[in-house]
Amino acid sequence: MIRLYQFPISHYCEKSRWALDYKGLPYEIVNLLPGPHLLTTKRLAKRSCVPILDYEGKILQDSTHILEFLEHAIPSPPLIPDKAAEQKEALEWEEYCDAEVGKHLRRYFYHYLLDEPRLMPKLILEQQAWYGRYLYFFTYPLVKRLMRKSMNIYPEPVKRSKQALDEALRRLDREVARREFLVGGRFSRADMAAAALLAPLFTPSEHDYPWPPASNLPEPLQETHARWADSALARWVHRLYRDFRKRGRTHG
């Protein structure tokens, strides 16, 4: 049995889901509620973060570790180029996207969404157990404070994250405007990481999570969405989701 412990909204969890689906593995999704998730994650692994993959009793935590394990356990179809230099480049792109896109986009988005008491609980509770809405009715203020603390979501770090995110978006936009894939002329984990981590901005229809329309988001997020909606990067993310995002799992 393969189980993925996750938050449905998490773009790092989407990166792991995509890898499992791409490898054609049947697996069960276990959705966790932010806050109470600690009861599960601390039992399974060393840290509190998700995703966590239970692969027939072997525990993997963190999307990059999960992709690394899957590439060795299920080498076909491959997610890494054949040439050593291109393998190194693909892993460098993945690391770059994890650090410069995933982390900063998450902090920037949550900074505004956490102050939307009608919208944010709904986003967190999407695809969750029915009792979540009753639990969050009482605990959301606490969850909000814990999320800000755990991800350092405060004005000055958010300002720096916005600058870093803008720089990463410009760099990726330049790269994909001149080539079909980031490395080696074919789809790899570099492309998967970039597209999955950018999904909250571009909301591809093939994504499992039902993102709200941009018009429902706080104004700064609407402006960011509008600025990049017609970019080469947006078209690239939508193409990758259309051509390479396959599904094949079971839900728990």
LUMZAKE-774112 format. One record per residue: residue number from 1; residue in one letter; x, y, z of N, C-alpha, C, O in turn; chain. Coordinates in steps of 0.001 Angstrom, whole numbers, plus 500000, padded with zeros to 6 digits. Layout:
BEGIN
PT,NUM,a,X,Y,Z,X,Y,Z,X,Y,Z,X,Y,Z,A $
...
% end
This chain:
BEGIN
PT,1,m,500840,498801,500000,500000,500000,500000,500876,501250,500000,501850,501342,500748,A $
PT,2,i,500519,502196,499162,501226,503469,499085,500249,504558,499533,499136,504656,499018,A $
PT,3,r,500678,505373,500497,499839,506462,500992,500613,507772,500938,501798,507831,501266,A $
PT,4,l,499905,508828,500510,500480,510168,500510,499708,511020,501503,498515,511271,501330,A $
PT,5,y,500394,511457,502528,499805,512349,503526,500060,513779,503070,501196,514148,502771,A $
PT,6,q,499000,514582,503019,499137,515853,502321,498113,516882,502784,497165,516572,503505,A $
PT,7,f,498340,518127,502342,497327,519181,502311,496904,519318,500847,497776,519480,499994,A $
PT,8,p,495631,519262,500519,495218,519400,499122,495685,520699,498468,495988,520713,497275,A $
PT,9,i,495747,521779,499228,496096,523083,498668,497590,523226,498408,497989,524116,497656,A $
PT,10,s,498415,522396,498995,499868,522584,498960,500457,522315,497581,500202,521266,496989,A $
PT,11,h,501245,523262,497067,501880,523046,495766,503061,522081,495874,503428,521458,494878,A $
PT,12,y,503664,521941,497054,504683,520905,497232,504048,519521,497218,504640,518574,496700,A $
PT,13,c,502859,519394,497778,502138,518116,497711,501720,517805,496277,501741,516648,495857,A $
PT,14,e,501343,518833,495531,501012,518624,494119,502213,518098,493350,502065,517251,492470,A $
PT,15,k,503377,518586,493670,504599,518080,493029,504753,516582,493263,505118,515848,492345,A $
PT,16,s,504482,516124,494475,504582,514690,494784,503465,513898,494134,503701,512804,493622,A $
PT,17,r,502243,514434,494144,501124,513753,493472,501435,513557,491994,501208,512483,491436,A $
PT,18,w,501948,514592,491378,502255,514530,489952,503282,513438,489683,503139,512673,488729,A $
PT,19,a,504310,513360,490513,505336,512330,490314,504748,510934,490458,505054,510054,489653,A $
PT,20,l,503923,510716,491452,503285,509404,491641,502400,509056,490452,502421,507926,489963,A $
PT,21,d,501630,510024,489994,500762,509784,488847,501569,509544,487575,501219,508683,486768,A $
PT,22,y,502632,510295,487398,503467,510145,486208,504107,508761,486150,504281,508184,485077,A $
PT,23,k,504449,508246,487319,505034,506903,487393,503966,505809,487293,504301,504625,487247,A $
PT,24,g,502701,506188,487259,501629,505209,487101,501345,504392,488342,500880,503257,488240,A $
PT,25,l,501617,504950,489518,501454,504202,490766,500065,504433,491367,499638,505579,491505,A $
PT,26,p,499358,503360,491725,498122,503536,492484,498470,503871,493930,499351,503248,494522,A $
PT,27,y,497791,504835,494484,498086,505214,495864,496860,505846,496507,495918,506261,495831,A $
PT,28,e,496900,505902,497789,495812,506478,498574,496244,507837,499107,497356,507997,499612,A $
PT,29,i,495361,508799,498990,495599,510121,499543,494980,510193,500933,493837,509789,501144,A $
PT,30,v,495755,510713,501869,495258,510977,503218,495379,512482,503444,496481,513003,503616,A $
PT,31,n,494252,513170,503444,494253,514617,503629,494323,514957,505111,493586,514399,505923,A $
PT,32,l,495211,515868,505448,495401,516300,506824,494965,517750,506971,495089,518543,506038,A $
PT,33,l,494456,518089,508146,494081,519455,508459,495277,520195,509053,495875,519705,510011,A $
PT,34,p,495645,521361,508515,496712,522139,509147,496392,522407,510614,495287,522834,510949,A $
PT,35,g,497329,522162,511451,497142,522267,512901,497066,520879,513490,498052,520389,514041,A $
PT,36,p,495904,520227,513384,495795,518847,513855,496697,517866,513104,496919,516748,513568,A $
PT,37,h,497219,518284,511939,498102,517392,511174,499329,516978,511977,499924,515933,511713,A $
PT,38,l,499705,517791,512950,500908,517491,513736,500794,516151,514450,501802,515476,514660,A $
PT,39,l,499592,515762,514821,499395,514478,515498,499821,513324,514604,500305,512301,515089,A $
PT,40,t,499640,513488,513295,500003,512445,512336,501449,512568,511881,502182,511578,511873,A $
PT,41,t,501866,513765,511505,503201,513911,510931,504296,513587,511950,505313,512990,511595,A $
PT,42,k,504098,513974,513202,505122,513686,514206,505187,512207,514548,506213,511718,515023,A $
PT,43,r,504098,511497,514309,504105,510047,514507,504836,509343,513369,505474,508311,513576,A $
PT,44,l,504740,509905,512172,505305,509247,510996,506753,509616,510720,507534,508774,510278,A $
PT,45,a,507118,510871,510977,508405,511364,510503,509033,512316,511519,508468,512577,512581,A $
PT,46,k,510199,512820,511172,510954,513663,512100,510419,515077,512170,510484,515719,513218,A $
PT,47,r,509885,515571,511046,509454,516971,510996,507941,517052,510841,507266,516041,510645,A $
PT,48,s,507424,518270,510933,505972,518449,510919,505416,518652,509520,504198,518649,509341,A $
PT,49,c,506291,518830,508508,505829,519244,507195,505269,518068,506380,505581,516905,506633,A $
PT,50,v,504444,518412,505406,503978,517486,504377,504509,518011,503038,504842,519190,502918,A $
PT,51,p,504586,517124,502027,504052,515766,501947,504914,514739,502667,506120,514908,502849,A $
PT,52,i,504236,513661,503070,504904,512469,503584,504385,511283,502783,503175,511093,502661,A $
PT,53,l,505287,510495,502244,504914,509309,501482,505243,508069,502295,506372,507885,502751,A $
PT,54,d,504241,507226,502465,504433,505893,503046,504422,504908,501882,503361,504541,501378,A $
PT,55,y,505605,504486,501464,505732,503586,500330,505972,502183,500862,507111,501763,501068,A $
PT,56,e,504885,501474,501078,504939,500101,501581,505791,500008,502843,506600,499094,503004,A $
PT,57,g,505586,500980,503735,506281,500989,505016,507513,501862,505070,508006,502158,506159,A $
PT,58,k,508028,502286,503921,509173,503201,503896,508643,504625,503905,507815,504982,503067,A $
PT,59,i,509112,505443,504844,508601,506796,505006,509543,507792,504350,510738,507820,504644,A $
PT,60,l,508994,508612,503456,509732,509687,502807,509024,510998,503103,507805,511101,502961,A $
PT,61,q,509788,511996,503513,509234,513317,503803,509925,514353,502934,511144,514326,502761,A $
PT,62,d,509125,515275,502383,509618,516344,501516,509512,515901,500053,509886,514784,499695,A $
PT,63,s,508996,516799,499228,508708,516455,497836,509962,516060,497059,509904,515156,496225,A $
PT,64,t,511088,516713,497313,512303,516375,496581,512795,514984,496941,513215,514230,496064,A $
PT,65,h,512748,514637,498213,513134,513290,498627,512196,512245,498034,512625,511154,497660,A $
PT,66,i,510926,512584,497951,509956,511661,497373,510258,511430,495891,510245,510289,495430,A $
PT,67,l,510528,512495,495147,510866,512335,493728,512146,511529,493554,512238,510693,492656,A $
PT,68,e,513128,511776,494407,514392,511047,494313,514170,509556,494534,514712,508726,493804,A $
PT,69,f,513378,509223,495534,513092,507816,495821,512328,507168,494668,512660,506061,494245,A $
PT,70,l,511314,507851,494164,510498,507275,493093,511319,507046,491830,511093,506073,491111,A $
PT,71,e,512265,507931,491558,513073,507774,490349,513940,506519,490422,514197,505879,489402,A $
PT,72,h,514388,506167,491624,515163,504946,491789,514268,503710,491862,514610,502659,491320,A $
PT,73,a,513130,503837,492527,512234,502683,492691,511501,502343,491407,511305,501168,491094,A $
PT,74,i,511090,503377,490652,510324,503190,489409,511020,504014,488327,510587,505131,488040,A $
PT,75,p,512082,503492,487724,512860,504307,486779,512156,504635,485468,512610,505511,484731,A $
PT,76,s,511065,503954,485166,510360,504208,483910,508880,504514,484196,508232,503795,484955,A $
PT,77,p,508354,505581,483586,509032,506531,482703,509971,507440,483492,509679,507798,484633,A $
PT,78,p,511076,507804,482896,512087,508556,483634,511695,510014,483853,510975,510609,483051,A $
PT,79,l,512180,510568,484943,512005,511984,485221,513350,512703,485313,513425,513838,485783,A $
PT,80,i,514386,512048,484870,515726,512622,484910,516389,512355,483565,516220,511264,483021,A $
PT,81,p,517132,513300,483008,517808,513064,481718,518866,511964,481822,519263,511569,482918,A $
PT,82,d,519306,511486,480683,520309,510419,480640,521719,510929,480906,522501,510264,481586,A $
PT,83,k,522048,512096,480380,523412,512603,480475,523676,513175,481870,522812,513817,482468,A $
PT,84,a,524885,512929,482371,525234,513354,483726,525123,514867,483897,524620,515345,484913,A $
PT,85,a,525589,515610,482913,525539,517075,483012,524105,517579,483056,523788,518516,483788,A $
PT,86,e,523233,516944,482259,521829,517344,482253,521116,516902,483523,520208,517589,483989,A $
PT,87,q,521509,515776,484086,520955,515363,485373,521258,516413,486434,520381,516798,487208,A $
PT,88,k,522490,516867,486462,522895,517889,487423,522089,519165,487210,521632,519786,488169,A $
PT,89,e,521921,519544,485966,521170,520756,485655,519708,520629,486074,519131,521578,486604,A $
PT,90,a,519106,519465,485841,517708,519251,486222,517521,519363,487731,516562,519972,488204,A $
PT,91,l,518447,518767,488482,518356,518840,489937,518583,520268,490433,517977,520689,491419,A $
PT,92,e,519451,521005,489755,519675,522408,490131,518430,523254,489868,518090,524132,490660,A $
PT,93,w,517753,522984,488751,516512,523708,488472,515442,523367,489510,514722,524249,489980,A $
PT,94,e,515345,522107,489857,514354,521722,490859,514635,522416,492193,513723,522937,492835,A $
PT,95,e,515900,522418,492601,516277,523082,493849,515970,524576,493774,515485,525168,494738,A $
PT,96,y,516251,525164,492648,515971,526588,492458,514473,526871,492590,514071,527810,493277,A $
PT,97,c,513661,526062,491938,512208,526277,491994,511656,526040,493398,510776,526774,493849,A $
PT,98,d,512162,525032,494084,511733,524800,495460,511995,526029,496324,511136,526457,497095,A $
PT,99,a,513190,526587,496185,513609,527672,497071,513113,529037,496626,512708,529849,497459,A $
PT,100,e,513137,529302,495320,512871,530653,494837,511449,530854,494325,510987,531989,494213,A $
PT,101,v,510755,529770,494017,509353,529864,493603,508442,529350,494717,507597,530085,495227,A $
PT,102,g,508621,528088,495086,507686,527467,496023,507595,528178,497351,506497,528497,497808,A $
PT,103,k,508723,528433,497978,508729,529050,499306,508202,530478,499262,507395,530869,500104,A $
PT,104,h,508656,531259,498283,508282,532677,498248,506849,532872,497778,506150,533746,498288,A $
PT,105,l,506397,532070,496809,505002,532176,496388,504074,531814,497541,503059,532478,497751,A $
PT,106,r,504408,530785,498276,503584,530378,499416,503498,531497,500453,502404,531818,500920,A $
PT,107,r,504607,532082,500813,504590,533153,501821,503805,534366,501319,503017,534955,502059,A $
PT,108,y,504025,534728,500071,503352,535899,499504,501843,535681,499421,501069,536558,499805,A $
PT,109,f,501425,534532,498929,499994,534254,498817,499336,534176,500191,498301,534803,500419,A $
PT,110,y,499919,533422,501095,499287,533233,502399,499233,534528,503201,498325,534706,504013,A $
PT,111,h,500167,535418,502995,500151,536696,503702,498808,537398,503509,498256,537965,504452,A $
PT,112,y,498295,537358,502298,497017,538009,502008,495830,537091,502280,494795,537549,502764,A $
PT,113,l,495964,535825,501980,494830,534912,502148,494485,534679,503613,493314,534500,503945,A $
PT,114,l,495465,534676,504480,495197,534418,505890,494337,535494,506523,493679,535245,507533,A $
PT,115,d,494330,536679,505948,493492,537761,506467,492116,537795,505811,491383,538775,505940,A $
PT,116,e,491771,536726,505111,490445,536601,504495,489687,535494,505223,489728,534343,504788,A $
PT,117,p,488991,535813,506325,488386,534768,507166,487264,533986,506497,486899,532906,506961,A $
PT,118,r,486723,534513,505426,485699,533755,504704,486316,532868,503621,485816,531778,503344,A $
PT,119,l,487393,533337,503018,487994,532609,501901,489003,531565,502359,488944,530420,501911,A $
PT,120,m,489924,531934,503237,491034,531046,503558,490581,529747,504223,491048,528686,503808,A $
PT,121,p,489708,529759,505220,489260,528461,505769,488634,527573,504705,488811,526355,504726,A $
PT,122,k,487902,528177,503773,487296,527388,502694,488372,526730,501834,488232,525575,501434,A $
PT,123,l,489451,527473,501551,490528,526910,500744,491233,525778,501489,491555,524747,500899,A $
PT,124,i,491470,525972,502777,492133,524934,503562,491276,523689,503658,491790,522571,503632,A $
PT,125,l,489950,523883,503771,489049,522760,504026,488577,522062,502750,487863,521062,502827,A $
PT,126,e,488958,522567,501596,488575,521914,500337,489110,520487,500317,490293,520257,500566,A $
PT,127,q,488231,519527,500020,488549,518094,499936,488867,517482,501304,489408,516379,501380,A $
PT,128,q,488532,518197,502384,488803,517691,503719,487555,517026,504310,486464,517103,503744,A $
PT,129,a,487741,516381,505443,486640,515722,506138,485598,516758,506571,485922,517922,506803,A $
PT,130,w,484344,516312,506673,483223,517203,506937,483352,517950,508268,482862,519072,508402,A $
PT,131,y,484012,517327,509250,484079,517945,510571,485065,519100,510629,485122,519819,511627,A $
PT,132,g,485846,519283,509559,486841,520337,509576,486241,521718,509743,486800,522561,510445,A $
PT,133,r,485106,521957,509101,484536,523306,509176,484065,523649,510587,484095,524810,510993,A $
PT,134,y,483629,522626,511334,483220,522883,512712,484453,523129,513586,484444,523999,514457,A $
PT,135,l,485493,522364,513345,486720,522548,514112,487325,523918,513846,487750,524599,514778,A $
PT,136,y,487366,524329,512576,487994,525598,512233,487154,526799,512648,487677,527905,512784,A $
PT,137,f,485868,526591,512848,485022,527684,513331,485576,528229,514646,485513,529429,514912,A $
PT,138,f,486119,527325,515461,486653,527713,516763,488161,527953,516733,488666,528777,517497,A $
PT,139,t,488881,527254,515871,490343,527254,515972,491053,528052,514882,492278,528169,514930,A $
PT,140,y,490329,528613,513887,491020,529285,512793,491944,530413,513256,493051,530516,512727,A $
PT,141,p,491557,531261,514209,492500,532292,514666,493820,531703,515160,494884,532272,514913,A $
PT,142,l,493756,530574,515851,494976,529922,516315,495761,529338,515138,496982,529480,515071,A $
PT,143,v,495062,528687,514219,495722,528124,513034,496418,529229,512235,497540,529051,511762,A $
PT,144,k,495751,530355,512093,496320,531502,511373,497618,531958,512024,498604,532203,511329,A $
PT,145,r,497632,532076,513353,498851,532505,514044,499965,531474,513887,501127,531834,513697,A $
PT,146,l,499612,530198,513965,500618,529152,513836,501207,529110,512421,502406,528895,512247,A $
PT,147,m,500356,529318,511418,500852,529325,510041,501778,530511,509794,502806,530372,509131,A $
PT,148,r,501422,531659,510320,502302,532826,510160,503650,532573,510827,504696,532917,510276,A $
PT,149,k,503623,531977,511999,504874,531728,512711,505706,530659,512015,506914,530828,511849,A $
PT,150,s,505080,529566,511606,505838,528449,511041,506441,528781,509681,507485,528237,509322,A $
PT,151,m,505797,529671,508918,506300,530030,507584,506853,531448,507518,507128,531962,506433,A $
PT,152,n,507019,532087,508689,507601,533427,508766,506849,534409,507879,507449,535139,507089,A $
PT,153,i,505529,534416,508020,504679,535256,507178,504404,536568,507904,503360,536760,508527,A $
PT,154,y,505389,537464,507797,505303,538783,508414,505731,539824,507375,506396,539476,506398,A $
PT,155,p,505363,541085,507569,505516,542078,506494,506898,542133,505848,506988,542123,504620,A $
PT,156,e,507969,542189,506624,509284,542332,506018,509701,541080,505222,510165,541218,504090,A $
PT,157,p,509548,539853,505781,509834,538665,504962,508949,538572,503724,509400,538111,502675,A $
PT,158,v,507692,539006,503835,506802,538972,502673,507294,539929,501590,507234,539611,500402,A $
PT,159,k,507774,541082,501993,508330,542035,501016,509517,541428,500285,509630,541554,499065,A $
PT,160,r,510403,540769,501029,511566,540135,500394,511122,538981,499497,511693,538772,498427,A $
PT,161,s,510101,538226,499932,509612,537111,499119,508993,537597,497822,509150,536959,496781,A $
PT,162,k,508292,538717,497874,507705,539259,496649,508806,539630,495655,508674,539358,494462,A $
PT,163,q,509870,540237,496123,510981,540597,495246,511648,539354,494667,511962,539309,493477,A $
PT,164,a,511864,538344,495512,512498,537108,495043,511598,536373,494056,512077,535832,493059,A $
PT,165,l,510297,536353,494330,509359,535694,493425,509330,536386,492071,509350,535720,491036,A $
PT,166,d,509284,537700,492063,509280,538436,490796,510530,538114,489975,510448,537926,488761,A $
PT,167,e,511678,538050,490637,512918,537734,489941,512875,536321,489361,513297,536100,488226,A $
PT,168,a,512366,535364,490142,512275,533980,489658,511312,533862,488487,511585,533137,487530,A $
PT,169,l,510194,534565,488555,509225,534520,487459,509826,535095,486182,509627,534552,485095,A $
PT,170,r,510553,536184,486317,511185,536773,485128,512227,535823,484530,512315,535678,483310,A $
PT,171,r,513010,535181,485394,514027,534260,484887,513377,533077,484170,513787,532723,483064,A $
PT,172,l,512375,532467,484785,511714,531319,484171,511007,531720,482879,511002,530964,481907,A $
PT,173,d,510414,532907,482873,509732,533377,481669,510715,533490,480512,510397,533112,479384,A $
PT,174,r,511901,534006,480787,512920,534100,479728,513337,532719,479240,513500,532501,478040,A $
PT,175,e,513508,531797,480166,513980,530458,479799,512961,529729,478923,513320,529175,477884,A $
PT,176,v,511697,529727,479337,510712,528920,478610,510242,529603,477335,509610,528970,476489,A $
PT,177,a,510544,530889,477191,510205,531569,475941,511089,531093,474794,510736,531259,473626,A $
PT,178,r,512233,530503,475121,513177,530108,474061,513382,528604,473950,514124,528147,473081,A $
PT,179,r,512736,527826,474816,512865,526370,474698,511642,525682,475287,510930,526225,476133,A $
PT,180,e,511431,524469,474806,510217,523727,475167,510287,523189,476592,509284,523194,477305,A $
PT,181,f,511459,522729,477010,511664,522180,478345,512904,522825,478963,513754,523360,478251,A $
PT,182,l,512999,522771,480280,514108,523430,480958,515444,522743,480705,516482,523402,480645,A $
PT,183,v,515421,521403,480553,516673,520647,480445,516531,519534,479412,515550,518791,479436,A $
PT,184,g,517486,519415,478518,517656,518218,477715,516643,517933,476645,516658,516846,476068,A $
PT,185,g,515749,518875,476349,514827,518669,475243,513667,517743,475516,512931,517397,474591,A $
PT,186,r,513477,517324,476774,512289,516521,477103,511870,516786,478539,512624,517335,479342,A $
PT,187,f,510651,516379,478832,510055,516625,480148,510860,515925,481238,511225,514757,481104,A $
PT,188,s,511131,516653,482317,511894,516100,483430,511354,516642,484741,510412,517433,484769,A $
PT,189,r,511971,516201,485823,511536,516654,487139,511752,518156,487311,511109,518770,488162,A $
PT,190,a,512628,518751,486534,512793,520206,486570,511512,520893,486123,511047,521828,486775,A $
PT,191,d,510939,520433,485009,509691,521004,484509,508537,520715,485458,507697,521581,485704,A $
PT,192,m,508498,519503,485987,507437,519113,486908,507444,519999,488145,506397,520470,488591,A $
PT,193,a,508626,520219,488691,508742,521050,489891,508283,522476,489601,507498,523050,490356,A $
PT,194,a,508778,523043,488503,508422,524425,488174,506921,524578,487974,506312,525490,488533,A $
PT,195,a,506319,523693,487183,504900,523819,486875,504033,523588,488114,503072,524323,488344,A $
PT,196,a,504365,522583,488902,503573,522299,490103,503633,523449,491093,502618,523820,491682,A $
PT,197,l,504815,524014,491277,504971,525081,492264,504382,526401,491776,504068,527278,492581,A $
PT,198,l,504232,526545,490470,503600,527734,489911,502087,527596,489773,501408,528570,489450,A $
PT,199,a,501559,526420,490009,500139,526179,489783,499216,527127,490545,498197,527527,489982,A $
PT,200,p,499508,527513,491792,498600,528458,492456,498477,529801,491747,497459,530480,491883,A $
PT,201,l,499499,530191,490994,499441,531444,490251,498681,531289,488952,497910,532174,488581,A $
PT,202,f,498883,530171,488243,498306,530010,486909,497063,529122,486870,496375,529083,485850,A $
PT,203,t,496766,528423,487933,495548,527615,488123,495158,526799,486892,494069,527007,486357,A $
PT,204,p,495997,525885,486424,495652,525058,485260,494435,524180,485548,494262,523686,486662,A $
PT,205,s,493606,523996,484540,492356,523254,484738,492602,521784,485032,491749,521132,485635,A $
PT,206,e,493747,521244,484624,494041,519836,484874,494454,519568,486319,494587,518411,486720,A $
PT,207,h,494655,520606,487089,495016,520473,488497,493818,519957,489284,492681,520345,489014,A $
PT,208,d,494069,519082,490258,492984,518523,491068,492286,519556,491936,491089,519442,492203,A $
PT,209,y,493021,520550,492372,492478,521496,493343,491639,522555,492631,492104,523148,491658,A $
PT,210,p,490416,522804,493094,489548,523797,492432,489885,525217,492873,489241,525763,493769,A $
PT,211,w,490880,525804,492253,491285,527153,492628,490164,528151,492386,489456,528039,491386,A $
PT,212,p,489983,529117,493265,488947,530132,493033,489337,531050,491890,490524,531177,491593,A $
PT,213,p,488384,531689,491241,488721,532666,490196,489597,533771,490768,489485,534129,491940,A $
PT,214,a,490466,534302,489924,491357,535368,490377,490582,536552,490934,491055,537245,491835,A $
PT,215,s,489394,536781,490399,488576,537917,490855,488136,537766,492305,487734,538749,492927,A $
PT,216,n,488202,536558,492856,487822,536331,494250,488989,536503,495218,488805,536439,496434,A $
PT,217,l,490182,536720,494684,491369,536810,495518,491581,538241,496000,491038,539177,495412,A $
PT,218,p,492360,538421,497057,492722,539780,497474,493390,540544,496337,494035,539949,495473,A $
PT,219,e,493234,541857,496342,493667,542688,495215,495132,542506,494827,495416,542423,493632,A $
PT,220,p,496085,542439,495769,497486,542245,495340,497687,540937,494570,498497,540885,493645,A $
PT,221,l,496966,539894,494940,497091,538622,494222,496416,538702,492864,496893,538105,491899,A $
PT,222,q,495316,539431,492777,494689,539663,491476,495663,540363,490534,495768,540002,489362,A $
PT,223,e,496373,541363,491048,497308,542124,490216,498455,541243,489729,498868,541343,488574,A $
PT,224,t,498969,540381,490605,500051,539478,490202,499560,538496,489140,500252,538235,488156,A $
PT,225,h,498374,537960,489346,497793,537037,488357,497625,537734,487010,497985,537174,485974,A $
PT,226,a,497083,538945,487017,496839,539663,485761,498141,539991,485044,498203,539944,483815,A $
PT,227,r,499182,540323,485806,500452,540704,485197,501094,539537,484447,501789,539749,483453,A $
PT,228,w,500866,538303,484916,501528,537140,484325,500594,536255,483501,501038,535252,482942,A $
PT,229,a,499327,536602,483418,498341,535712,482796,498631,535426,481327,498346,534326,480854,A $
PT,230,d,499191,536386,480593,499441,536211,479158,500918,536017,478840,501346,536249,477710,A $
PT,231,s,501682,535600,479814,503122,535453,479627,503483,534119,478978,502674,533191,478940,A $
PT,232,a,504704,534043,478472,505219,532769,477967,505235,531724,479084,504990,530543,478836,A $
PT,233,l,505520,532153,480293,505557,531227,481422,504181,530641,481707,504063,529445,481974,A $
PT,234,a,503148,531460,481656,501792,530962,481867,501427,529938,480802,500885,528881,481123,A $
PT,235,r,501716,530234,479549,501402,529298,478464,502174,528002,478634,501645,526925,478361,A $
PT,236,w,503410,528094,479079,504247,526908,479296,503667,526026,480399,503571,524811,480228,A $
PT,237,v,503281,526617,481524,502701,525832,482623,501419,525143,482172,501217,523962,482456,A $
PT,238,h,500563,525861,481480,499311,525258,481011,499586,524125,480023,498886,523112,480037,A $
PT,239,r,500586,524280,479175,500923,523205,478216,501432,521967,478937,501048,520849,478592,A $
PT,240,l,502287,522149,479930,502806,520992,480662,501694,520262,481384,501665,519032,481397,A $
PT,241,y,500787,520998,481979,499659,520329,482649,498787,519590,481639,498330,518476,481897,A $
PT,242,r,498566,520204,480513,497724,519559,479497,498379,518295,478948,497699,517293,478728,A $
PT,243,d,499684,518333,478726,500357,517237,478037,500911,516164,478975,501082,515018,478559,A $
PT,244,f,501193,516514,480228,501925,515577,481090,501270,515298,482443,501760,514460,483201,A $
PT,245,r,500181,515979,482756,499576,515764,484076,498516,514680,483978,497366,514954,483635,A $
PT,246,k,498907,513447,484281,497999,512304,484238,497595,511926,485655,498325,512200,486608,A $
PT,247,r,496448,511306,485792,495958,510911,487101,495746,509407,487139,495455,508778,486122,A $
PT,248,g,495900,508836,488347,495671,507398,488454,495661,506904,489874,496089,505782,490144,A $
PT,249,r,495174,507730,490800,495255,507349,492210,493882,507057,492791,492857,507247,492136,A $
PT,250,t,493883,506600,494014,492659,506457,494783,492709,507444,495937,493786,507854,496369,A $
PT,251,h,491572,507812,496419,491502,508781,497501,491075,508093,498787,490177,507251,498797,A $
PT,252,g,491749,508476,499885,491400,507951,501180,490611,508938,501981,490231,508649,503116,A $
% end
